[in-house]
Amino acid sequence: MAQHTFATALPTRLAALAALGLLITACGNEPAEVNAPAPQSDETTSPSDPAETSSGEPSEAPSSGEAGDAEVRLTIERSLSGDEALTPAEGYEEGVWTLTCAPVGGDHPAPEEACAQIEEVGVDPFVLDTSDMTCTMQVGGPEVAHVTGHIGETTIDTEFNKRNGCEIERFETVEKVLNP
């Protein structure tokens, strides 16, 4: 009959307590980038953003119903990765758009469709971190879109690209926002 002593049981119990402590600590926490404030920049804002002055400080608040009160306010900077061997999707060109929803506005070429897609898919594609996901090793194209702003109370600062299967799917989930 094996004897169970305090010396042999202690490491097992400590390991179990440590694992439980990690589980409790991690349970219910959201990723830090979901609610992180948008990075501040010393760059001047584009004239297409009437809610801010060139110093980056908010200007006078627009009256209710104007774009400053929008539920969604995004800046979409579209570029190409520089890989000459890849062909971008039809209609994809480099440039910067603004998009607001509720009320719909900005210089996005199809704001109603983009806002409807954001309403349908929510904030998830904009905060999804695929870095720890197992993804197919495929390249879908040179398209890159850096999206900043907010959707509701969630600050958005993310990049969409087509560098692997997960990112291709994420890009396609908000295709009407990125390439209408």
C-alpha positions, 0 to 999 in steps of 0.5 A, spaced: 500 500 500 502 506 497 503 511 503 501 518 501 505 523 505 504 531 506 511 532 502 508 528 496 501 531 496 503 539 497 506 540 490 500 537 487 495 541 491 499 547 489 499 546 482 492 545 482 491 552 486 495 555 481 491 553 475 485 555 479 488 562 480 489 563 473 483 560 470 479 565 475 483 571 473 482 570 466 475 568 466 471 574 464 476 579 461 476 582 455 482 583 450 485 589 452 485 592 445 477 592 445 477 598 450 483 601 449 483 608 448 485 610 440 492 612 440 494 620 440 497 622 434 501 629 433 499 629 426 494 634 423 487 631 422 484 631 415 479 637 413 474 631 412 473 631 419 469 637 422 469 634 429 476 636 430 481 642 429 488 641 426 491 640 433 487 634 434 482 637 439 475 637 439 471 643 436 465 645 438 460 640 439 455 639 433 448 640 434 444 633 435 443 629 429 450 631 425 456 627 424 459 628 431 453 625 434 454 619 430 453 612 433 459 609 428 465 614 426 470 610 422 476 613 418 478 607 413 485 608 410 486 603 404 493 601 401 496 596 397 501 591 400 506 593 395 507 586 392 507 587 385 505 579 383 498 580 387 492 583 383 487 587 388 480 586 387 476 590 382 475 597 384 480 597 390 484 603 390 488 607 395 485 612 399 482 615 405 474 615 406 470 617 412 464 613 414 458 615 419 452 611 421 446 613 425 446 618 422 449 615 415 454 620 412 461 621 410 465 621 403 464 613 403 462 611 396 456 607 399 455 609 406 448 606 407 450 599 405 456 599 409 452 602 415 447 596 414 453 591 414 456 594 420 449 593 423 449 586 421 456 584 423 457 588 429 463 590 432 466 583 432 470 583 426 473 590 428 476 587 434 478 580 432 485 578 434 487 572 429 494 572 431 493 566 436 488 562 431 490 557 426 489 559 419 490 557 412 497 559 409 494 563 403 494 570 400 488 573 397 491 579 395 495 586 396 489 590 399 490 593 406 485 597 410 487 601 416 480 602 420 480 607 426 474 611 430 469 608 434 463 603 433 458 605 439 462 605 445 468 601 442 474 604 440 477 601 433 484 601 431 485 595 426 488 593 420 484 588 415 488 585 410 488 578 406 495 575 408 492 568 411 485 565 411 483 568 417 484 575 415 481 574 408 475 571 412 475 577 416 476 582 410 470 579 407 465 580 413 466 587 412 467 587 404 462 593 404 465 597 408 472 596 405 471 595 398 464 597 396 
